[in-house]
Amino acid sequence: MILTLTVIVLGAIAIISALLLYVVSKKFEVQEDPRIGAVAEVLPQANCGGCGYPGCGGFASACAGAESLDGLFCPVGGAPVMSKVAEILGMASAASDPLVAVVRCNGTCEARPKVNEYQGARSCKIASVLYAGETGCSFGCLGLGDCADSCDFDALHMDATTGLPVVDQDKCTSCGACVKACPKTIIELRKKGPKNRRVFVSCVNKDKGGVAMKACKNACIGCGKCAKECAFDAITVENNLAYIDHTKCRLCRKCVVVCPTHAIHEENFPPRKPEAPKEEVAKPAAPKPEQAAEAPASEAPKVVAQPANSQSEAPRANA
């Protein structure tokens, strides 16, 4: 009898609790826009945060709640994914140039010799807090690979010969994880450019020319020759460092030629044609001194005409 009563009481409590939960769930139900799920399905689900939102779910919610897609872009999916998102939401997709990560440091082991040896945790973030680095340049790459570790797409690795990170442009999704991981801010997202061609200053050293060159042979010395050569106002020189605005650059490469330290790099361009040698106009040879002296002797003697009555006057004088 007691057992039966216990079962009945517990069953009644369960039914009442279920009814209460049902009423509360309906009372405080939050209606979710069904478009959020549809947008999330077409996203790559990389959850890299390159869009500026916490994962693909946050980006889908932002797209669904926005009046336009201006300023919203998925760097991993690119334009094709954004076209699908725009189609789902009934909006126009914002045009955006594809980006790629660029390493703005050319301080190789040969150009930037070490002045000390770091022995500690193999992390750029930790090393940057402790000291300036193993070389005389306090602005350049530390070479400990935080950027490569942060890349989820295997698009970045460290070159053992140069000690610098190398970006695989075919794998790079421009998520920006390497940009955030670099404590020296030497990695930048720039336009891929037509046919993946780019021109940029591969240096971030802000020291004066002599100090920068002493630390690294490939450093920018802030001479300003590149800025004077650029006809599109794409180059500025501030704090002894030149910078090329990739939104203004027309890839004419005139700045590359005039850079005295070769700090400006050109990527994926065809080899330059060798300049044709200038033809010198042959000047007439000057006459030798011997020939100049013999010239008057070879001239024919001049004949002076005398008057006809000169001979007739002589006899008259004798008479």
KOLKOL-704186 format. One record per residue (C-alpha): x, y, z. Coordinates in nm, 2 decimals, padded with zeros to 4 digits, always signed. Layout:
<rs>
R:X:Y:Z .
...
</rs>
This chain:
<rs>
R:+00.00:+00.00:+00.00 .
R:+00.28:+00.24:+00.10 .
R:+00.47:+00.16:-00.22 .
R:+00.17:+00.22:-00.44 .
R:+00.11:+00.55:-00.27 .
R:+00.47:+00.66:-00.32 .
R:+00.46:+00.58:-00.69 .
R:+00.14:+00.78:-00.73 .
R:+00.28:+01.08:-00.55 .
R:+00.60:+01.08:-00.75 .
R:+00.41:+01.04:-01.07 .
R:+00.18:+01.33:-00.98 .
R:+00.49:+01.55:-00.90 .
R:+00.65:+01.46:-01.24 .
R:+00.33:+01.54:-01.43 .
R:+00.29:+01.88:-01.25 .
R:+00.66:+01.96:-01.31 .
R:+00.63:+01.88:-01.67 .
R:+00.33:+02.10:-01.71 .
R:+00.50:+02.38:-01.53 .
R:+00.81:+02.35:-01.75 .
R:+00.59:+02.35:-02.06 .
R:+00.41:+02.66:-01.96 .
R:+00.73:+02.85:-01.87 .
R:+00.89:+02.75:-02.20 .
R:+00.60:+02.88:-02.39 .
R:+00.58:+03.19:-02.18 .
R:+00.95:+03.29:-02.23 .
R:+01.00:+03.14:-02.57 .
R:+01.25:+03.33:-02.79 .
R:+01.17:+03.33:-03.15 .
R:+01.48:+03.28:-03.36 .
R:+01.50:+03.40:-03.72 .
R:+01.49:+03.09:-03.94 .
R:+01.73:+03.27:-04.18 .
R:+02.01:+03.24:-03.92 .
R:+02.02:+02.86:-03.96 .
R:+02.00:+02.89:-04.34 .
R:+02.30:+03.13:-04.34 .
R:+02.50:+02.92:-04.10 .
R:+02.46:+02.62:-04.33 .
R:+02.64:+02.79:-04.62 .
R:+02.92:+02.93:-04.41 .
R:+03.25:+02.72:-04.40 .
R:+03.22:+02.66:-04.02 .
R:+03.59:+02.74:-03.97 .
R:+03.50:+02.94:-03.66 .
R:+03.83:+03.14:-03.71 .
R:+03.70:+03.47:-03.60 .
R:+03.84:+03.65:-03.91 .
R:+03.50:+03.81:-03.97 .
R:+03.52:+03.98:-03.64 .
R:+03.24:+03.77:-03.47 .
R:+03.27:+03.48:-03.23 .
R:+03.24:+03.19:-03.48 .
R:+03.02:+03.13:-03.78 .
R:+02.70:+03.13:-03.57 .
R:+02.77:+03.48:-03.45 .
R:+02.84:+03.59:-03.80 .
R:+02.52:+03.44:-03.93 .
R:+02.32:+03.62:-03.66 .
R:+02.49:+03.95:-03.75 .
R:+02.41:+03.90:-04.12 .
R:+02.05:+03.82:-04.05 .
R:+02.00:+04.11:-03.82 .
R:+02.17:+04.37:-04.05 .
R:+01.99:+04.59:-04.29 .
R:+02.27:+04.55:-04.54 .
R:+02.59:+04.34:-04.58 .
R:+02.82:+04.64:-04.60 .
R:+03.11:+04.57:-04.37 .
R:+03.02:+04.20:-04.33 .
R:+03.25:+03.96:-04.50 .
R:+03.36:+03.60:-04.45 .
R:+03.73:+03.59:-04.54 .
R:+03.74:+03.21:-04.55 .
R:+03.44:+03.16:-04.79 .
R:+03.51:+03.48:-04.98 .
R:+03.28:+03.62:-05.25 .
R:+03.11:+03.29:-05.34 .
R:+02.99:+03.24:-04.99 .
R:+02.88:+03.60:-04.95 .
R:+02.68:+03.57:-05.27 .
R:+02.49:+03.27:-05.12 .
R:+02.43:+03.47:-04.80 .
R:+02.30:+03.76:-04.99 .
R:+02.06:+03.54:-05.19 .
R:+01.92:+03.39:-04.87 .
R:+01.87:+03.73:-04.71 .
R:+01.75:+03.90:-05.02 .
R:+02.03:+04.16:-05.01 .
R:+02.30:+04.27:-05.24 .
R:+02.64:+04.12:-05.17 .
R:+02.91:+04.37:-05.10 .
R:+03.20:+04.35:-05.34 .
R:+03.53:+04.30:-05.16 .
R:+03.88:+04.23:-05.30 .
R:+04.04:+03.91:-05.18 .
R:+04.32:+03.95:-04.92 .
R:+04.63:+03.76:-04.83 .
R:+04.87:+03.77:-04.54 .
R:+05.20:+03.95:-04.62 .
R:+05.51:+03.93:-04.40 .
R:+05.67:+04.28:-04.39 .
R:+06.01:+04.18:-04.27 .
R:+06.31:+04.07:-04.48 .
R:+06.56:+04.05:-04.20 .
R:+06.71:+03.72:-04.30 .
R:+06.99:+03.55:-04.10 .
R:+07.24:+03.68:-04.35 .
R:+07.12:+04.04:-04.35 .
R:+07.05:+04.06:-03.98 .
R:+07.31:+03.88:-03.78 .
R:+07.25:+03.78:-03.42 .
R:+07.40:+03.97:-03.14 .
R:+07.28:+03.74:-02.86 .
R:+07.11:+03.40:-02.81 .
R:+06.77:+03.36:-02.66 .
R:+06.72:+03.07:-02.43 .
R:+06.37:+03.05:-02.30 .
R:+06.01:+02.96:-02.39 .
R:+05.97:+02.92:-02.77 .
R:+05.71:+03.18:-02.80 .
R:+05.72:+03.52:-02.97 .
R:+05.47:+03.67:-02.73 .
R:+05.68:+03.57:-02.43 .
R:+06.01:+03.67:-02.59 .
R:+05.87:+04.01:-02.69 .
R:+05.79:+04.09:-02.33 .
R:+06.13:+04.00:-02.21 .
R:+06.36:+04.18:-02.46 .
R:+06.40:+04.32:-02.81 .
R:+06.53:+04.01:-02.98 .
R:+06.84:+03.83:-03.09 .
R:+06.94:+04.08:-03.35 .
R:+07.01:+04.46:-03.35 .
R:+06.67:+04.53:-03.50 .
R:+06.40:+04.56:-03.23 .
R:+06.12:+04.58:-03.48 .
R:+06.17:+04.27:-03.69 .
R:+06.05:+03.91:-03.67 .
R:+06.15:+03.71:-03.36 .
R:+06.14:+03.38:-03.56 .
R:+05.98:+03.17:-03.29 .
R:+05.67:+03.07:-03.50 .
R:+05.36:+03.20:-03.31 .
R:+05.21:+03.29:-03.64 .
R:+05.26:+02.95:-03.79 .
R:+05.11:+02.79:-03.48 .
R:+04.80:+03.01:-03.50 .
R:+04.72:+02.92:-03.86 .
R:+04.44:+02.65:-03.88 .
R:+04.48:+02.61:-04.26 .
R:+04.85:+02.51:-04.28 .
R:+04.92:+02.83:-04.48 .
R:+05.22:+02.95:-04.29 .
R:+05.55:+02.79:-04.19 .
R:+05.89:+02.90:-04.08 .
R:+06.18:+02.89:-04.32 .
R:+06.48:+02.74:-04.15 .
R:+06.72:+02.92:-04.39 .
R:+06.60:+03.27:-04.35 .
R:+06.44:+03.23:-04.00 .
R:+06.13:+03.41:-04.14 .
R:+05.76:+03.29:-04.18 .
R:+05.65:+03.21:-04.54 .
R:+05.29:+03.24:-04.65 .
R:+05.13:+02.99:-04.89 .
R:+04.90:+03.22:-05.08 .
R:+04.70:+02.93:-05.22 .
R:+04.61:+02.81:-04.87 .
R:+04.58:+03.15:-04.70 .
R:+04.22:+03.24:-04.62 .
R:+04.30:+03.59:-04.48 .
R:+04.13:+03.50:-04.15 .
R:+04.38:+03.73:-03.96 .
R:+04.48:+03.48:-03.70 .
R:+04.85:+03.53:-03.78 .
R:+04.81:+03.90:-03.77 .
R:+04.67:+03.88:-03.41 .
R:+04.94:+03.63:-03.30 .
R:+05.24:+03.84:-03.41 .
R:+05.35:+04.07:-03.12 .
R:+05.57:+04.27:-03.36 .
R:+05.28:+04.34:-03.60 .
R:+05.49:+04.25:-03.91 .
R:+05.21:+04.05:-04.07 .
R:+04.95:+04.25:-04.26 .
R:+04.65:+04.16:-04.47 .
R:+04.68:+04.31:-04.82 .
R:+04.50:+04.28:-05.15 .
R:+04.60:+03.98:-05.35 .
R:+04.61:+04.19:-05.66 .
R:+04.56:+04.09:-06.02 .
R:+04.73:+03.76:-06.09 .
R:+04.84:+03.76:-05.72 .
R:+05.09:+04.04:-05.79 .
R:+05.18:+04.27:-05.51 .
R:+05.43:+04.54:-05.42 .
R:+05.50:+04.63:-05.06 .
R:+05.77:+04.75:-04.83 .
R:+05.92:+04.45:-04.65 .
R:+06.04:+04.64:-04.34 .
R:+05.89:+04.79:-04.03 .
R:+06.20:+04.94:-03.88 .
R:+06.14:+05.30:-03.76 .
R:+06.50:+05.38:-03.67 .
R:+06.70:+05.64:-03.86 .
R:+06.87:+05.52:-04.18 .
R:+07.22:+05.46:-04.04 .
R:+07.10:+05.28:-03.73 .
R:+06.86:+05.07:-03.94 .
R:+07.12:+04.97:-04.19 .
R:+07.36:+04.87:-03.91 .
R:+07.10:+04.64:-03.77 .
R:+06.98:+04.50:-04.11 .
R:+07.12:+04.54:-04.46 .
R:+06.77:+04.50:-04.61 .
R:+06.61:+04.78:-04.39 .
R:+06.42:+05.08:-04.52 .
R:+06.62:+05.40:-04.45 .
R:+06.33:+05.64:-04.51 .
R:+06.51:+05.82:-04.79 .
R:+06.18:+05.90:-04.97 .
R:+06.30:+05.82:-05.32 .
R:+06.01:+05.58:-05.37 .
R:+05.75:+05.84:-05.26 .
R:+05.89:+06.09:-05.51 .
R:+05.88:+05.84:-05.79 .
R:+05.52:+05.73:-05.72 .
R:+05.27:+05.92:-05.94 .
R:+04.96:+05.78:-05.76 .
R:+05.03:+05.92:-05.41 .
R:+05.03:+05.56:-05.28 .
R:+05.36:+05.59:-05.08 .
R:+05.40:+05.78:-04.76 .
R:+05.71:+05.81:-04.54 .
R:+05.66:+05.85:-04.17 .
R:+05.89:+05.79:-03.88 .
R:+06.18:+05.70:-04.11 .
R:+05.97:+05.42:-04.28 .
R:+05.80:+05.40:-04.62 .
R:+05.46:+05.24:-04.65 .
R:+05.27:+05.15:-04.97 .
R:+04.89:+05.18:-04.96 .
R:+04.77:+04.87:-05.14 .
R:+04.43:+05.04:-05.22 .
R:+04.61:+05.31:-05.42 .
R:+04.91:+05.12:-05.57 .
R:+04.88:+05.06:-05.95 .
R:+05.17:+04.81:-05.95 .
R:+05.39:+05.02:-06.18 .
R:+05.70:+04.90:-05.99 .
R:+05.89:+05.23:-06.04 .
R:+05.95:+05.24:-05.67 .
R:+06.11:+04.90:-05.67 .
R:+06.38:+05.02:-05.91 .
R:+06.48:+05.34:-05.71 .
R:+06.49:+05.17:-05.37 .
R:+06.86:+05.18:-05.27 .
R:+06.83:+04.90:-05.01 .
R:+06.59:+04.68:-05.21 .
R:+06.34:+04.70:-04.92 .
R:+06.05:+04.72:-05.16 .
R:+05.94:+04.37:-05.28 .
R:+05.75:+04.27:-05.59 .
R:+05.58:+03.93:-05.59 .
R:+05.46:+03.71:-05.88 .
R:+05.57:+03.95:-06.15 .
R:+05.74:+03.82:-06.47 .
R:+06.11:+03.88:-06.50 .
R:+06.21:+04.23:-06.60 .
R:+06.34:+04.26:-06.96 .
R:+06.71:+04.36:-06.96 .
R:+06.76:+04.72:-07.07 .
R:+06.91:+04.76:-07.41 .
R:+07.26:+04.92:-07.41 .
R:+07.25:+05.28:-07.52 .
R:+07.42:+05.34:-07.86 .
R:+07.69:+05.61:-07.84 .
R:+07.72:+05.84:-08.14 .
R:+08.08:+05.83:-08.27 .
R:+08.25:+06.17:-08.26 .
R:+08.48:+06.27:-08.54 .
R:+08.85:+06.21:-08.45 .
R:+09.05:+06.52:-08.38 .
R:+09.34:+06.57:-08.63 .
R:+09.68:+06.47:-08.51 .
R:+09.94:+06.75:-08.45 .
R:+10.16:+06.62:-08.73 .
R:+09.87:+06.63:-08.98 .
R:+09.78:+06.98:-08.86 .
R:+10.14:+07.10:-08.92 .
R:+10.17:+06.95:-09.27 .
R:+09.84:+07.10:-09.39 .
R:+09.97:+07.45:-09.47 .
R:+10.27:+07.31:-09.66 .
R:+10.05:+07.11:-09.90 .
R:+09.85:+07.41:-10.00 .
R:+09.92:+07.56:-10.35 .
R:+10.11:+07.89:-10.35 .
R:+09.89:+08.19:-10.43 .
R:+09.98:+08.39:-10.75 .
R:+09.96:+08.77:-10.71 .
R:+09.87:+08.95:-11.03 .
R:+10.11:+09.24:-11.11 .
R:+10.01:+09.54:-11.33 .
R:+10.11:+09.53:-11.70 .
R:+10.31:+09.86:-11.70 .
R:+10.55:+09.76:-11.43 .
R:+10.82:+09.64:-11.67 .
R:+10.79:+09.95:-11.90 .
R:+10.86:+10.18:-11.62 .
R:+11.20:+10.03:-11.55 .
R:+11.37:+10.14:-11.88 .
R:+11.24:+10.49:-11.83 .
R:+11.42:+10.51:-11.50 .
R:+11.75:+10.41:-11.66 .
R:+11.73:+10.65:-11.94 .
</rs>
